[in-house]
């Protein structure tokens, strides 16, 4: 399958992606089209890695974006990976230009665990 071009690009959480893929799947099934291996694997991957509902993940992204040192890209990465340890959070912040204190990291983990 060749990709001809990018139509649009936007940040989304895994639960949003899962819902979008399922919508596409149902539309293809109605038309009688066959699902490619890659498409089926994408749905399977999104199902396995989606940790919450679309609404909860969107709410958590909004809460994280309100934090002072968290960019939208990092907020989406945090929601998609749902880190549970300080090392996992630090790994997400490796390319970030801000230094985060242990208290800030603990607060992020607490936010994630309360919305999990």
LUMBA-169161 format. One record per atom (N, C-alpha, C): atom name; x, y, z; residue in one letter. Coordinates in steps of 0.05 Angstrom, whole numbers, m for minus. Example, Ala and Ser with C-alpha at 12.3 -4.5 7.8 and 13.67 -1.06 7.14 Angstrom:
2
<site at="N" xx="264" yy="m114" zz="156" aa="A"/>
<site at="CA" xx="246" yy="m90" zz="156" aa="A"/>
<site at="C" xx="264" yy="m66" zz="156" aa="A"/>
<site at="N" xx="257" yy="m45" zz="142" aa="S"/>
<site at="CA" xx="273" yy="m21" zz="143" aa="S"/>
<site at="C" xx="258" yy="1" zz="157" aa="S"/>
***
This chain:
116
<site at="N" xx="17" yy="m24" zz="0" aa="X"/>
<site at="CA" xx="0" yy="0" zz="0" aa="X"/>
<site at="C" xx="18" yy="25" zz="0" aa="X"/>
<site at="N" xx="13" yy="42" zz="m19" aa="X"/>
<site at="CA" xx="28" yy="67" zz="m21" aa="X"/>
<site at="C" xx="12" yy="90" zz="m10" aa="X"/>
<site at="N" xx="26" yy="106" zz="5" aa="X"/>
<site at="CA" xx="14" yy="130" zz="16" aa="X"/>
<site at="C" xx="20" yy="153" zz="m3" aa="X"/>
<site at="N" xx="m1" yy="166" zz="m13" aa="X"/>
<site at="CA" xx="2" yy="187" zz="m33" aa="X"/>
<site at="C" xx="7" yy="214" zz="m21" aa="X"/>
<site at="N" xx="m3" yy="218" zz="3" aa="X"/>
<site at="CA" xx="1" yy="244" zz="16" aa="X"/>
<site at="C" xx="m14" yy="246" zz="42" aa="X"/>
<site at="N" xx="m6" yy="264" zz="58" aa="X"/>
<site at="CA" xx="m19" yy="268" zz="84" aa="X"/>
<site at="C" xx="m41" yy="288" zz="80" aa="X"/>
<site at="N" xx="m65" yy="280" zz="88" aa="X"/>
<site at="CA" xx="m88" yy="298" zz="85" aa="X"/>
<site at="C" xx="m89" yy="318" zz="108" aa="X"/>
<site at="N" xx="m85" yy="309" zz="132" aa="X"/>
<site at="CA" xx="m84" yy="327" zz="156" aa="X"/>
<site at="C" xx="m69" yy="313" zz="178" aa="X"/>
<site at="N" xx="m59" yy="328" zz="196" aa="X"/>
<site at="CA" xx="m44" yy="318" zz="218" aa="X"/>
<site at="C" xx="m54" yy="330" zz="244" aa="X"/>
<site at="N" xx="m60" yy="313" zz="263" aa="X"/>
<site at="CA" xx="m69" yy="324" zz="289" aa="X"/>
<site at="C" xx="m62" yy="304" zz="311" aa="X"/>
<site at="N" xx="m59" yy="315" zz="335" aa="X"/>
<site at="CA" xx="m54" yy="298" zz="358" aa="X"/>
<site at="C" xx="m79" yy="284" zz="367" aa="X"/>
<site at="N" xx="m76" yy="259" zz="374" aa="X"/>
<site at="CA" xx="m99" yy="244" zz="384" aa="X"/>
<site at="C" xx="m90" yy="223" zz="404" aa="X"/>
<site at="N" xx="m108" yy="215" zz="422" aa="X"/>
<site at="CA" xx="m101" yy="195" zz="441" aa="X"/>
<site at="C" xx="m107" yy="167" zz="429" aa="X"/>
<site at="N" xx="m97" yy="147" zz="441" aa="X"/>
<site at="CA" xx="m102" yy="120" zz="431" aa="X"/>
<site at="C" xx="m131" yy="112" zz="431" aa="X"/>
<site at="N" xx="m146" yy="119" zz="452" aa="X"/>
<site at="CA" xx="m175" yy="113" zz="452" aa="X"/>
<site at="C" xx="m190" yy="127" zz="429" aa="X"/>
<site at="N" xx="m181" yy="152" zz="422" aa="X"/>
<site at="CA" xx="m193" yy="166" zz="399" aa="X"/>
<site at="C" xx="m186" yy="152" zz="373" aa="X"/>
<site at="N" xx="m161" yy="143" zz="371" aa="X"/>
<site at="CA" xx="m152" yy="129" zz="348" aa="X"/>
<site at="C" xx="m168" yy="102" zz="345" aa="X"/>
<site at="N" xx="m171" yy="88" zz="367" aa="X"/>
<site at="CA" xx="m186" yy="63" zz="366" aa="X"/>
<site at="C" xx="m214" yy="68" zz="355" aa="X"/>
<site at="N" xx="m228" yy="89" zz="366" aa="X"/>
<site at="CA" xx="m255" yy="95" zz="357" aa="X"/>
<site at="C" xx="m256" yy="102" zz="327" aa="X"/>
<site at="N" xx="m236" yy="117" zz="318" aa="X"/>
<site at="CA" xx="m234" yy="125" zz="290" aa="X"/>
<site at="C" xx="m230" yy="101" zz="272" aa="X"/>
<site at="N" xx="m212" yy="83" zz="280" aa="X"/>
<site at="CA" xx="m207" yy="59" zz="265" aa="X"/>
<site at="C" xx="m231" yy="41" zz="263" aa="X"/>
<site at="N" xx="m246" yy="39" zz="286" aa="X"/>
<site at="CA" xx="m270" yy="22" zz="286" aa="X"/>
<site at="C" xx="m292" yy="34" zz="268" aa="X"/>
<site at="N" xx="m293" yy="61" zz="266" aa="X"/>
<site at="CA" xx="m312" yy="74" zz="248" aa="X"/>
<site at="C" xx="m305" yy="68" zz="219" aa="X"/>
<site at="N" xx="m279" yy="69" zz="213" aa="X"/>
<site at="CA" xx="m270" yy="63" zz="186" aa="X"/>
<site at="C" xx="m276" yy="34" zz="179" aa="X"/>
<site at="N" xx="m271" yy="17" zz="199" aa="X"/>
<site at="CA" xx="m275" yy="m12" zz="195" aa="X"/>
<site at="C" xx="m305" yy="m18" zz="188" aa="X"/>
<site at="N" xx="m323" yy="m6" zz="204" aa="X"/>
<site at="CA" xx="m351" yy="m11" zz="199" aa="X"/>
<site at="C" xx="m360" yy="0" zz="172" aa="X"/>
<site at="N" xx="m349" yy="23" zz="163" aa="X"/>
<site at="CA" xx="m356" yy="34" zz="137" aa="X"/>
<site at="C" xx="m346" yy="15" zz="115" aa="X"/>
<site at="N" xx="m322" yy="4" zz="119" aa="X"/>
<site at="CA" xx="m311" yy="m14" zz="98" aa="X"/>
<site at="C" xx="m327" yy="m40" zz="97" aa="X"/>
<site at="N" xx="m335" yy="m50" zz="120" aa="X"/>
<site at="CA" xx="m351" yy="m75" zz="121" aa="X"/>
<site at="C" xx="m378" yy="m71" zz="108" aa="X"/>
<site at="N" xx="m390" yy="m48" zz="111" aa="X"/>
<site at="CA" xx="m416" yy="m42" zz="98" aa="X"/>
<site at="C" xx="m413" yy="m42" zz="68" aa="X"/>
<site at="N" xx="m390" yy="m33" zz="58" aa="X"/>
<site at="CA" xx="m385" yy="m32" zz="29" aa="X"/>
<site at="C" xx="m375" yy="m59" zz="19" aa="X"/>
<site at="N" xx="m370" yy="m78" zz="37" aa="X"/>
<site at="CA" xx="m361" yy="m104" zz="29" aa="X"/>
<site at="C" xx="m331" yy="m105" zz="22" aa="X"/>
<site at="N" xx="m316" yy="m85" zz="31" aa="X"/>
<site at="CA" xx="m288" yy="m85" zz="26" aa="X"/>
<site at="C" xx="m273" yy="m102" zz="46" aa="X"/>
<site at="N" xx="m251" yy="m113" zz="37" aa="X"/>
<site at="CA" xx="m234" yy="m131" zz="54" aa="X"/>
<site at="C" xx="m215" yy="m114" zz="71" aa="X"/>
<site at="N" xx="m210" yy="m123" zz="95" aa="X"/>
<site at="CA" xx="m192" yy="m109" zz="113" aa="X"/>
<site at="C" xx="m164" yy="m120" zz="108" aa="X"/>
<site at="N" xx="m145" yy="m101" zz="104" aa="X"/>
<site at="CA" xx="m117" yy="m109" zz="100" aa="X"/>
<site at="C" xx="m105" yy="m119" zz="126" aa="X"/>
<site at="N" xx="m84" yy="m134" zz="124" aa="X"/>
<site at="CA" xx="m70" yy="m144" zz="148" aa="X"/>
<site at="C" xx="m61" yy="m121" zz="165" aa="X"/>
<site at="N" xx="m50" yy="m100" zz="153" aa="X"/>
<site at="CA" xx="m40" yy="m77" zz="168" aa="X"/>
<site at="C" xx="m62" yy="m63" zz="183" aa="X"/>
<site at="N" xx="m85" yy="m60" zz="170" aa="X"/>
<site at="CA" xx="m108" yy="m47" zz="183" aa="X"/>
<site at="C" xx="m118" yy="m63" zz="207" aa="X"/>
<site at="N" xx="m120" yy="m90" zz="203" aa="X"/>
<site at="CA" xx="m129" yy="m107" zz="226" aa="X"/>
<site at="C" xx="m109" yy="m106" zz="249" aa="X"/>
<site at="N" xx="m83" yy="m105" zz="243" aa="X"/>
<site at="CA" xx="m62" yy="m103" zz="264" aa="X"/>
<site at="C" xx="m64" yy="m76" zz="277" aa="X"/>
<site at="N" xx="m70" yy="m55" zz="263" aa="X"/>
<site at="CA" xx="m72" yy="m28" zz="275" aa="X"/>
<site at="C" xx="m95" yy="m28" zz="295" aa="X"/>
<site at="N" xx="m117" yy="m40" zz="288" aa="X"/>
<site at="CA" xx="m140" yy="m41" zz="306" aa="X"/>
<site at="C" xx="m133" yy="m57" zz="331" aa="X"/>
<site at="N" xx="m120" yy="m80" zz="327" aa="X"/>
<site at="CA" xx="m112" yy="m97" zz="349" aa="X"/>
<site at="C" xx="m93" yy="m82" zz="368" aa="X"/>
<site at="N" xx="m74" yy="m68" zz="356" aa="X"/>
<site at="CA" xx="m54" yy="m53" zz="371" aa="X"/>
<site at="C" xx="m68" yy="m31" zz="388" aa="X"/>
<site at="N" xx="m86" yy="m16" zz="375" aa="X"/>
<site at="CA" xx="m100" yy="5" zz="389" aa="X"/>
<site at="C" xx="m118" yy="m6" zz="412" aa="X"/>
<site at="N" xx="m130" yy="m29" zz="407" aa="X"/>
<site at="CA" xx="m146" yy="m41" zz="428" aa="X"/>
<site at="C" xx="m130" yy="m50" zz="452" aa="X"/>
<site at="N" xx="m106" yy="m61" zz="447" aa="X"/>
<site at="CA" xx="m89" yy="m71" zz="469" aa="X"/>
<site at="C" xx="m77" yy="m48" zz="485" aa="X"/>
<site at="N" xx="m71" yy="m26" zz="472" aa="X"/>
<site at="CA" xx="m57" yy="m4" zz="486" aa="X"/>
<site at="C" xx="m75" yy="18" zz="496" aa="X"/>
<site at="N" xx="m101" yy="17" zz="489" aa="X"/>
<site at="CA" xx="m119" yy="38" zz="499" aa="X"/>
<site at="C" xx="m126" yy="31" zz="528" aa="X"/>
<site at="N" xx="m118" yy="49" zz="546" aa="X"/>
<site at="CA" xx="m121" yy="44" zz="575" aa="X"/>
<site at="C" xx="m147" yy="56" zz="586" aa="X"/>
<site at="N" xx="m160" yy="73" zz="572" aa="X"/>
<site at="CA" xx="m185" yy="85" zz="583" aa="X"/>
<site at="C" xx="m204" yy="92" zz="560" aa="X"/>
<site at="N" xx="m225" yy="106" zz="567" aa="X"/>
<site at="CA" xx="m244" yy="114" zz="547" aa="X"/>
<site at="C" xx="m235" yy="140" zz="533" aa="X"/>
<site at="N" xx="m248" yy="146" zz="511" aa="X"/>
<site at="CA" xx="m242" yy="169" zz="495" aa="X"/>
<site at="C" xx="m246" yy="195" zz="512" aa="X"/>
<site at="N" xx="m268" yy="196" zz="528" aa="X"/>
<site at="CA" xx="m274" yy="219" zz="544" aa="X"/>
<site at="C" xx="m254" yy="223" zz="566" aa="X"/>
<site at="N" xx="m247" yy="201" zz="580" aa="X"/>
<site at="CA" xx="m228" yy="203" zz="602" aa="X"/>
<site at="C" xx="m200" yy="211" zz="592" aa="X"/>
<site at="N" xx="m192" yy="200" zz="569" aa="X"/>
<site at="CA" xx="m166" yy="207" zz="559" aa="X"/>
<site at="C" xx="m165" yy="237" zz="550" aa="X"/>
<site at="N" xx="m186" yy="246" zz="538" aa="X"/>
<site at="CA" xx="m187" yy="274" zz="529" aa="X"/>
<site at="C" xx="m186" yy="293" zz="553" aa="X"/>
<site at="N" xx="m201" yy="285" zz="574" aa="X"/>
<site at="CA" xx="m201" yy="301" zz="599" aa="X"/>
<site at="C" xx="m174" yy="302" zz="612" aa="X"/>
<site at="N" xx="m160" yy="280" zz="612" aa="X"/>
<site at="CA" xx="m133" yy="279" zz="623" aa="X"/>
<site at="C" xx="m113" yy="296" zz="607" aa="X"/>
<site at="N" xx="m116" yy="296" zz="581" aa="X"/>
<site at="CA" xx="m99" yy="313" zz="564" aa="X"/>
<site at="C" xx="m103" yy="342" zz="571" aa="X"/>
<site at="N" xx="m128" yy="350" zz="574" aa="X"/>
<site at="CA" xx="m134" yy="378" zz="581" aa="X"/>
<site at="C" xx="m123" yy="385" zz="608" aa="X"/>
<site at="N" xx="m125" yy="367" zz="628" aa="X"/>
<site at="CA" xx="m114" yy="373" zz="654" aa="X"/>
<site at="C" xx="m83" yy="375" zz="653" aa="X"/>
<site at="N" xx="m71" yy="357" zz="638" aa="X"/>
<site at="CA" xx="m41" yy="358" zz="636" aa="X"/>
<site at="C" xx="m32" yy="383" zz="622" aa="X"/>
<site at="N" xx="m47" yy="392" zz="602" aa="X"/>
<site at="CA" xx="m39" yy="416" zz="587" aa="X"/>
<site at="C" xx="m41" yy="441" zz="604" aa="X"/>
<site at="N" xx="m57" yy="440" zz="625" aa="X"/>
<site at="CA" xx="m59" yy="463" zz="643" aa="X"/>
<site at="C" xx="m35" yy="465" zz="661" aa="X"/>
<site at="N" xx="m20" yy="444" zz="663" aa="X"/>
<site at="CA" xx="5" yy="444" zz="680" aa="X"/>
<site at="C" xx="25" yy="463" zz="666" aa="X"/>
<site at="N" xx="41" yy="476" zz="682" aa="X"/>
<site at="CA" xx="59" yy="497" zz="672" aa="X"/>
<site at="C" xx="79" yy="487" zz="651" aa="X"/>
<site at="N" xx="92" yy="465" zz="655" aa="X"/>
<site at="CA" xx="114" yy="457" zz="638" aa="X"/>
<site at="C" xx="108" yy="434" zz="619" aa="X"/>
<site at="N" xx="83" yy="430" zz="613" aa="X"/>
<site at="CA" xx="76" yy="407" zz="596" aa="X"/>
<site at="C" xx="64" yy="417" zz="570" aa="X"/>
<site at="N" xx="78" yy="411" zz="548" aa="X"/>
<site at="CA" xx="68" yy="419" zz="521" aa="X"/>
<site at="C" xx="46" yy="400" zz="512" aa="X"/>
<site at="N" xx="31" yy="408" zz="492" aa="X"/>
<site at="CA" xx="9" yy="390" zz="482" aa="X"/>
<site at="C" xx="20" yy="363" zz="473" aa="X"/>
<site at="N" xx="43" yy="363" zz="459" aa="X"/>
<site at="CA" xx="54" yy="338" zz="449" aa="X"/>
<site at="C" xx="61" yy="319" zz="472" aa="X"/>
<site at="N" xx="73" yy="330" zz="493" aa="X"/>
<site at="CA" xx="81" yy="314" zz="516" aa="X"/>
<site at="C" xx="56" yy="304" zz="531" aa="X"/>
<site at="N" xx="35" yy="321" zz="533" aa="X"/>
<site at="CA" xx="10" yy="313" zz="546" aa="X"/>
<site at="C" xx="m2" yy="288" zz="532" aa="X"/>
<site at="N" xx="m2" yy="289" zz="505" aa="X"/>
<site at="CA" xx="m13" yy="266" zz="490" aa="X"/>
<site at="C" xx="4" yy="242" zz="494" aa="X"/>
<site at="N" xx="31" yy="245" zz="494" aa="X"/>
<site at="CA" xx="49" yy="223" zz="498" aa="X"/>
<site at="C" xx="44" yy="210" zz="526" aa="X"/>
<site at="N" xx="41" yy="227" zz="546" aa="X"/>
<site at="CA" xx="35" yy="217" zz="573" aa="X"/>
<site at="C" xx="9" yy="201" zz="574" aa="X"/>
<site at="N" xx="m11" yy="211" zz="562" aa="X"/>
<site at="CA" xx="m37" yy="198" zz="562" aa="X"/>
<site at="C" xx="m36" yy="171" zz="547" aa="X"/>
<site at="N" xx="m22" yy="171" zz="524" aa="X"/>
<site at="CA" xx="m20" yy="147" zz="508" aa="X"/>
<site at="C" xx="m3" yy="125" zz="521" aa="X"/>
<site at="N" xx="17" yy="132" zz="537" aa="X"/>
<site at="CA" xx="34" yy="112" zz="549" aa="X"/>
<site at="C" xx="25" yy="106" zz="578" aa="X"/>
<site at="N" xx="11" yy="124" zz="591" aa="X"/>
<site at="CA" xx="3" yy="121" zz="619" aa="X"/>
<site at="C" xx="25" yy="111" zz="637" aa="X"/>
<site at="N" xx="47" yy="126" zz="639" aa="X"/>
<site at="CA" xx="69" yy="117" zz="656" aa="X"/>
<site at="C" xx="61" yy="116" zz="685" aa="X"/>
<site at="N" xx="73" yy="96" zz="699" aa="X"/>
<site at="CA" xx="67" yy="92" zz="727" aa="X"/>
<site at="C" xx="91" yy="96" zz="746" aa="X"/>
<site at="N" xx="115" yy="100" zz="734" aa="X"/>
<site at="CA" xx="139" yy="104" zz="751" aa="X"/>
<site at="C" xx="152" yy="129" zz="742" aa="X"/>
<site at="N" xx="170" yy="139" zz="760" aa="X"/>
<site at="CA" xx="185" yy="163" zz="755" aa="X"/>
<site at="C" xx="203" yy="160" zz="730" aa="X"/>
<site at="N" xx="215" yy="137" zz="728" aa="X"/>
<site at="CA" xx="233" yy="132" zz="705" aa="X"/>
<site at="C" xx="218" yy="133" zz="678" aa="X"/>
<site at="N" xx="194" yy="122" zz="678" aa="X"/>
<site at="CA" xx="177" yy="123" zz="653" aa="X"/>
<site at="C" xx="170" yy="152" zz="646" aa="X"/>
<site at="N" xx="164" yy="168" zz="666" aa="X"/>
<site at="CA" xx="157" yy="196" zz="661" aa="X"/>
<site at="C" xx="182" yy="211" zz="652" aa="X"/>
<site at="N" xx="204" yy="207" zz="665" aa="X"/>
<site at="CA" xx="229" yy="220" zz="657" aa="X"/>
<site at="C" xx="237" yy="212" zz="628" aa="X"/>
<site at="N" xx="232" yy="188" zz="620" aa="X"/>
<site at="CA" xx="237" yy="180" zz="592" aa="X"/>
<site at="C" xx="221" yy="196" zz="572" aa="X"/>
<site at="N" xx="196" yy="202" zz="579" aa="X"/>
<site at="CA" xx="179" yy="218" zz="562" aa="X"/>
<site at="C" xx="189" yy="247" zz="560" aa="X"/>
<site at="N" xx="201" yy="257" zz="582" aa="X"/>
<site at="CA" xx="210" yy="284" zz="583" aa="X"/>
<site at="C" xx="239" yy="288" zz="573" aa="X"/>
<site at="N" xx="251" yy="267" zz="563" aa="X"/>
<site at="CA" xx="280" yy="269" zz="556" aa="X"/>
<site at="C" xx="285" yy="291" zz="535" aa="X"/>
<site at="N" xx="268" yy="295" zz="516" aa="X"/>
<site at="CA" xx="272" yy="316" zz="496" aa="X"/>
<site at="C" xx="260" yy="343" zz="504" aa="X"/>
<site at="N" xx="248" yy="344" zz="527" aa="X"/>
<site at="CA" xx="234" yy="369" zz="536" aa="X"/>
<site at="C" xx="255" yy="389" zz="544" aa="X"/>
<site at="N" xx="249" yy="414" zz="540" aa="X"/>
<site at="CA" xx="269" yy="435" zz="547" aa="X"/>
<site at="C" xx="268" yy="443" zz="576" aa="X"/>
<site at="N" xx="248" yy="434" zz="591" aa="X"/>
<site at="CA" xx="245" yy="441" zz="619" aa="X"/>
<site at="C" xx="256" yy="418" zz="636" aa="X"/>
<site at="N" xx="267" yy="426" zz="659" aa="X"/>
<site at="CA" xx="276" yy="406" zz="679" aa="X"/>
<site at="C" xx="252" yy="403" zz="699" aa="X"/>
<site at="N" xx="245" yy="379" zz="704" aa="X"/>
<site at="CA" xx="222" yy="374" zz="722" aa="X"/>
<site at="C" xx="233" yy="363" zz="749" aa="X"/>
<site at="N" xx="221" yy="374" zz="770" aa="X"/>
<site at="CA" xx="229" yy="365" zz="797" aa="X"/>
<site at="C" xx="215" yy="339" zz="803" aa="X"/>
<site at="N" xx="225" yy="326" zz="824" aa="X"/>
<site at="CA" xx="213" yy="300" zz="833" aa="X"/>
<site at="C" xx="184" yy="304" zz="841" aa="X"/>
<site at="N" xx="178" yy="327" zz="853" aa="X"/>
<site at="CA" xx="150" yy="333" zz="862" aa="X"/>
<site at="C" xx="132" yy="336" zz="837" aa="X"/>
<site at="N" xx="142" yy="349" zz="816" aa="X"/>
<site at="CA" xx="126" yy="352" zz="792" aa="X"/>
<site at="C" xx="120" yy="325" zz="779" aa="X"/>
<site at="N" xx="140" yy="309" zz="779" aa="X"/>
<site at="CA" xx="137" yy="282" zz="767" aa="X"/>
<site at="C" xx="117" yy="266" zz="784" aa="X"/>
<site at="N" xx="119" yy="267" zz="810" aa="X"/>
<site at="CA" xx="100" yy="253" zz="827" aa="X"/>
<site at="C" xx="72" yy="263" zz="823" aa="X"/>
<site at="N" xx="69" yy="289" zz="819" aa="X"/>
<site at="CA" xx="42" yy="301" zz="814" aa="X"/>
<site at="C" xx="31" yy="291" zz="787" aa="X"/>
<site at="N" xx="48" yy="288" zz="767" aa="X"/>
<site at="CA" xx="39" yy="278" zz="741" aa="X"/>
<site at="C" xx="30" yy="248" zz="744" aa="X"/>
<site at="N" xx="46" yy="233" zz="758" aa="X"/>
<site at="CA" xx="39" yy="204" zz="762" aa="X"/>
<site at="C" xx="12" yy="202" zz="777" aa="X"/>
<site at="N" xx="9" yy="219" zz="798" aa="X"/>
<site at="CA" xx="m16" yy="219" zz="813" aa="X"/>
<site at="C" xx="m40" yy="226" zz="795" aa="X"/>
<site at="N" xx="m37" yy="247" zz="778" aa="X"/>
<site at="CA" xx="m58" yy="254" zz="759" aa="X"/>
<site at="C" xx="m66" yy="230" zz="741" aa="X"/>
<site at="N" xx="m45" yy="217" zz="731" aa="X"/>
<site at="CA" xx="m50" yy="195" zz="712" aa="X"/>
<site at="C" xx="m64" yy="172" zz="727" aa="X"/>
<site at="N" xx="m55" yy="166" zz="751" aa="X"/>
<site at="CA" xx="m67" yy="143" zz="766" aa="X"/>
<site at="C" xx="m95" yy="149" zz="774" aa="X"/>
<site at="N" xx="m102" yy="174" zz="780" aa="X"/>
<site at="CA" xx="m129" yy="181" zz="789" aa="X"/>
<site at="C" xx="m149" yy="180" zz="765" aa="X"/>
<site at="N" xx="m139" yy="184" zz="741" aa="X"/>
<site at="CA" xx="m156" yy="184" zz="717" aa="X"/>
<site at="C" xx="m154" yy="158" zz="702" aa="X"/>
<site at="N" xx="m140" yy="138" zz="712" aa="X"/>
<site at="CA" xx="m136" yy="113" zz="698" aa="X"/>
<site at="C" xx="m160" yy="96" zz="698" aa="X"/>
***
